[in-house]
Amino acid sequence: RPHLHLQIQISLFGEDDRLIVVKDVTRLFQLEQMRRDFVSNVSHEMRTPLTVISGYLETMVDNSDDLPARWQKALRTMAQQSSRMEALITDLLLLSKLETGEHHGAEVVVNVEAMCRQICQDARALSGEARHEFQLDIAERHFLRGDQDQLRSAFSNLVFNAVKYTPAGGKIFVSWYTNREGAHLSVKDTGIGIDPIHIPRLTERFYRADPSRHKETGGTGLGLAIVKHVLLNHDGKLEILSRIGDGSEFICHFPRERLAEPETLPASATE
Ligand code: ADP
């Protein structure tokens, strides 16, 4: 066997007695590895045919003026659904790379303020007619050391979720602050909120507080799982505060060691 994985549990009894349990979890590790490989392979294999189908469907939608209305509608639905499937595959691939640590790009000093401004701008487009109000509160000049692409996908998942789960006209606050414990990025909304019983499970793949809503919101069900893994890769953790009807707050906590001064950054790291 190339690798043996052991789980060791030591329990203390009284002054000197110890119980040591050694468990061979190699098989469990292998199964987990197989699951990851399988998901990653299937996603890879599905990506190319799906890109072709989506491409043709878009062309057909663009040239469907002469077709009867019901065919036009059918084509539009097919195009929408195939782009949803593309988004799902992109997220599945990203998640499996994050899990294996394969996605680790070079660490740079990330300008969180510039990144969040850009994300809010994109989120405004997503909000569209709903006209959410965005408030950015980023006074700190501190930057964060990490993988730029990973952090961008984590923060944008949180801001886009805030848009998706906040009714029209609601507010979305993005703030970045540091204190003795470290650095914190908070994304807060005045949206529908989450029942506390769901909170501990929200970062599981495909877990949804309200499964009937996901068709409207168009999410992949993997957003918060991605956020959790990005934070794990950055020694951080996610805190979720929410009450039904009052809105939600998602806070990414990073340790102080992740903070960096802008002067130390390589030239390519600013946005
Ligand atoms: P989805 O694609 O379903 O949005 P996510 O992993 O991003 O998947 O989120 C998981 C679930 O967490 C969502 O289905 C929703 O129930 C809940 N959720 C996430 N963000 C918010 C938010 N800002 N307000 C209310 N509920 C949220």
Boltz pocket constraint, residues with backbone or C-beta under 6 A from the ligand:
constraints:
  - pocket:
      binder: B
      contacts: [[A, 157], [A, 158], [A, 161], [A, 162], [A, 165], [A, 166], [A, 189], [A, 191], [A, 192], [A, 193], [A, 194], [A, 202], [A, 204], [A, 206], [A, 207], [A, 208], [A, 209], [A, 210], [A, 214], [A, 217], [A, 218], [A, 219], [A, 220], [A, 221], [A, 222], [A, 223], [A, 224], [A, 225], [A, 248]]
      max_distance: 6.0
